Amino acid sequence: MPERIARGVHMLMLTFGLRYVALDFLVDPQGRWYLIDVNPNGQWGFIPDLRTPITRALADLLERATR
């Protein structure tokens, strides 16, 4: 992900007060990025290799938020 897109994602999360978000992008052949969907409850469990690390990272993030 280009740095300018990553900065935009961070600003979006700050603006909406999100600690986690799943975003869908399309990238055209010229390399232009288009934000298609903002999903604060995005799913990851259907990706076997990512299920455990993402679940643990989110649990850690949420646990820190309550301290």
mmCIF file of the C-alpha atoms, coordinates in Angstrom:
data_MODEL
# 
_entry.id   MODEL 
# 
loop_
_atom_site.group_PDB 
_atom_site.id 
_atom_site.type_symbol 
_atom_site.label_atom_id 
_atom_site.label_alt_id 
_atom_site.label_comp_id 
_atom_site.label_asym_id 
_atom_site.label_entity_id 
_atom_site.label_seq_id 
_atom_site.pdbx_PDB_ins_code 
_atom_site.Cartn_x 
_atom_site.Cartn_y 
_atom_site.Cartn_z 
_atom_site.occupancy 
_atom_site.B_iso_or_equiv 
_atom_site.pdbx_formal_charge 
_atom_site.auth_seq_id 
_atom_site.auth_comp_id 
_atom_site.auth_asym_id 
_atom_site.auth_atom_id 
_atom_site.pdbx_PDB_model_num 
ATOM 1  C CA . MET A 1 1  ? 0.000   0.000   0.000   1.00 0.00 ? 1  MET A CA 1 
ATOM 2  C CA . PRO A 1 2  ? 1.433   3.395   -0.935  1.00 0.00 ? 2  PRO A CA 1 
ATOM 3  C CA . GLU A 1 3  ? 2.336   5.663   1.980   1.00 0.00 ? 3  GLU A CA 1 
ATOM 4  C CA . ARG A 1 4  ? -0.235  8.302   0.987   1.00 0.00 ? 4  ARG A CA 1 
ATOM 5  C CA . ILE A 1 5  ? -2.998  5.667   1.095   1.00 0.00 ? 5  ILE A CA 1 
ATOM 6  C CA . ALA A 1 6  ? -1.788  4.411   4.480   1.00 0.00 ? 6  ALA A CA 1 
ATOM 7  C CA . ARG A 1 7  ? -1.862  7.983   5.839   1.00 0.00 ? 7  ARG A CA 1 
ATOM 8  C CA . GLY A 1 8  ? -5.414  8.365   4.545   1.00 0.00 ? 8  GLY A CA 1 
ATOM 9  C CA . VAL A 1 9  ? -6.436  5.122   6.243   1.00 0.00 ? 9  VAL A CA 1 
ATOM 10 C CA . HIS A 1 10 ? -4.983  6.341   9.536   1.00 0.00 ? 10 HIS A CA 1 
ATOM 11 C CA . MET A 1 11 ? -6.853  9.643   9.218   1.00 0.00 ? 11 MET A CA 1 
ATOM 12 C CA . LEU A 1 12 ? -10.101 7.822   8.420   1.00 0.00 ? 12 LEU A CA 1 
ATOM 13 C CA . MET A 1 13 ? -9.668  5.641   11.517  1.00 0.00 ? 13 MET A CA 1 
ATOM 14 C CA . LEU A 1 14 ? -8.905  8.639   13.718  1.00 0.00 ? 14 LEU A CA 1 
ATOM 15 C CA . THR A 1 15 ? -11.862 10.589  12.351  1.00 0.00 ? 15 THR A CA 1 
ATOM 16 C CA . PHE A 1 16 ? -14.306 7.754   13.034  1.00 0.00 ? 16 PHE A CA 1 
ATOM 17 C CA . GLY A 1 17 ? -12.661 6.620   16.290  1.00 0.00 ? 17 GLY A CA 1 
ATOM 18 C CA . LEU A 1 18 ? -11.936 3.135   14.951  1.00 0.00 ? 18 LEU A CA 1 
ATOM 19 C CA . ARG A 1 19 ? -9.346  0.790   16.434  1.00 0.00 ? 19 ARG A CA 1 
ATOM 20 C CA . TYR A 1 20 ? -9.933  -1.803  13.702  1.00 0.00 ? 20 TYR A CA 1 
ATOM 21 C CA . VAL A 1 21 ? -11.376 -1.542  10.212  1.00 0.00 ? 21 VAL A CA 1 
ATOM 22 C CA . ALA A 1 22 ? -11.486 -3.704  7.100   1.00 0.00 ? 22 ALA A CA 1 
ATOM 23 C CA . LEU A 1 23 ? -11.248 -1.697  3.901   1.00 0.00 ? 23 LEU A CA 1 
ATOM 24 C CA . ASP A 1 24 ? -11.853 -2.779  0.333   1.00 0.00 ? 24 ASP A CA 1 
ATOM 25 C CA . PHE A 1 25 ? -9.913  -1.064  -2.428  1.00 0.00 ? 25 PHE A CA 1 
ATOM 26 C CA . LEU A 1 26 ? -9.751  -1.342  -6.175  1.00 0.00 ? 26 LEU A CA 1 
ATOM 27 C CA . VAL A 1 27 ? -6.556  -0.373  -7.986  1.00 0.00 ? 27 VAL A CA 1 
ATOM 28 C CA . ASP A 1 28 ? -6.835  0.481   -11.666 1.00 0.00 ? 28 ASP A CA 1 
ATOM 29 C CA . PRO A 1 29 ? -4.170  -0.358  -14.278 1.00 0.00 ? 29 PRO A CA 1 
ATOM 30 C CA . GLN A 1 30 ? -2.719  3.152   -13.873 1.00 0.00 ? 30 GLN A CA 1 
ATOM 31 C CA . GLY A 1 31 ? -2.177  2.531   -10.155 1.00 0.00 ? 31 GLY A CA 1 
ATOM 32 C CA . ARG A 1 32 ? -5.004  4.758   -8.868  1.00 0.00 ? 32 ARG A CA 1 
ATOM 33 C CA . TRP A 1 33 ? -6.544  3.512   -5.645  1.00 0.00 ? 33 TRP A CA 1 
ATOM 34 C CA . TYR A 1 34 ? -10.300 3.655   -5.017  1.00 0.00 ? 34 TYR A CA 1 
ATOM 35 C CA . LEU A 1 35 ? -11.841 3.053   -1.595  1.00 0.00 ? 35 LEU A CA 1 
ATOM 36 C CA . ILE A 1 36 ? -14.898 0.857   -2.094  1.00 0.00 ? 36 ILE A CA 1 
ATOM 37 C CA . ASP A 1 37 ? -16.014 -0.172  1.398   1.00 0.00 ? 37 ASP A CA 1 
ATOM 38 C CA . VAL A 1 38 ? -15.383 0.773   5.029   1.00 0.00 ? 38 VAL A CA 1 
ATOM 39 C CA . ASN A 1 39 ? -16.326 -2.094  7.298   1.00 0.00 ? 39 ASN A CA 1 
ATOM 40 C CA . PRO A 1 40 ? -15.660 -1.689  11.036  1.00 0.00 ? 40 PRO A CA 1 
ATOM 41 C CA . ASN A 1 41 ? -16.653 -5.343  11.552  1.00 0.00 ? 41 ASN A CA 1 
ATOM 42 C CA . GLY A 1 42 ? -14.727 -6.933  8.699   1.00 0.00 ? 42 GLY A CA 1 
ATOM 43 C CA . GLN A 1 43 ? -14.302 -10.690 8.675   1.00 0.00 ? 43 GLN A CA 1 
ATOM 44 C CA . TRP A 1 44 ? -10.988 -12.536 8.529   1.00 0.00 ? 44 TRP A CA 1 
ATOM 45 C CA . GLY A 1 45 ? -11.868 -15.975 9.868   1.00 0.00 ? 45 GLY A CA 1 
ATOM 46 C CA . PHE A 1 46 ? -12.315 -17.448 6.409   1.00 0.00 ? 46 PHE A CA 1 
ATOM 47 C CA . ILE A 1 47 ? -8.574  -16.967 5.686   1.00 0.00 ? 47 ILE A CA 1 
ATOM 48 C CA . PRO A 1 48 ? -6.950  -19.917 7.493   1.00 0.00 ? 48 PRO A CA 1 
ATOM 49 C CA . ASP A 1 49 ? -3.389  -18.540 7.605   1.00 0.00 ? 49 ASP A CA 1 
ATOM 50 C CA . LEU A 1 50 ? -4.566  -15.210 9.020   1.00 0.00 ? 50 LEU A CA 1 
ATOM 51 C CA . ARG A 1 51 ? -7.282  -16.384 11.418  1.00 0.00 ? 51 ARG A CA 1 
ATOM 52 C CA . THR A 1 52 ? -5.093  -16.858 14.505  1.00 0.00 ? 52 THR A CA 1 
ATOM 53 C CA . PRO A 1 53 ? -2.688  -13.906 14.127  1.00 0.00 ? 53 PRO A CA 1 
ATOM 54 C CA . ILE A 1 54 ? -5.455  -11.399 13.406  1.00 0.00 ? 54 ILE A CA 1 
ATOM 55 C CA . THR A 1 55 ? -7.638  -12.732 16.225  1.00 0.00 ? 55 THR A CA 1 
ATOM 56 C CA . ARG A 1 56 ? -4.746  -12.434 18.686  1.00 0.00 ? 56 ARG A CA 1 
ATOM 57 C CA . ALA A 1 57 ? -3.792  -8.949  17.487  1.00 0.00 ? 57 ALA A CA 1 
ATOM 58 C CA . LEU A 1 58 ? -7.371  -7.707  17.838  1.00 0.00 ? 58 LEU A CA 1 
ATOM 59 C CA . ALA A 1 59 ? -7.740  -9.269  21.288  1.00 0.00 ? 59 ALA A CA 1 
ATOM 60 C CA . ASP A 1 60 ? -4.518  -7.569  22.388  1.00 0.00 ? 60 ASP A CA 1 
ATOM 61 C CA . LEU A 1 61 ? -5.684  -4.244  20.967  1.00 0.00 ? 61 LEU A CA 1 
ATOM 62 C CA . LEU A 1 62 ? -9.065  -4.446  22.665  1.00 0.00 ? 62 LEU A CA 1 
ATOM 63 C CA . GLU A 1 63 ? -7.549  -5.553  25.943  1.00 0.00 ? 63 GLU A CA 1 
ATOM 64 C CA . ARG A 1 64 ? -5.203  -2.530  25.974  1.00 0.00 ? 64 ARG A CA 1 
ATOM 65 C CA . ALA A 1 65 ? -8.148  -0.207  25.270  1.00 0.00 ? 65 ALA A CA 1 
ATOM 66 C CA . THR A 1 66 ? -9.868  -1.227  28.518  1.00 0.00 ? 66 THR A CA 1 
ATOM 67 C CA . ARG A 1 67 ? -6.877  -0.665  30.803  1.00 0.00 ? 67 ARG A CA 1 
# 
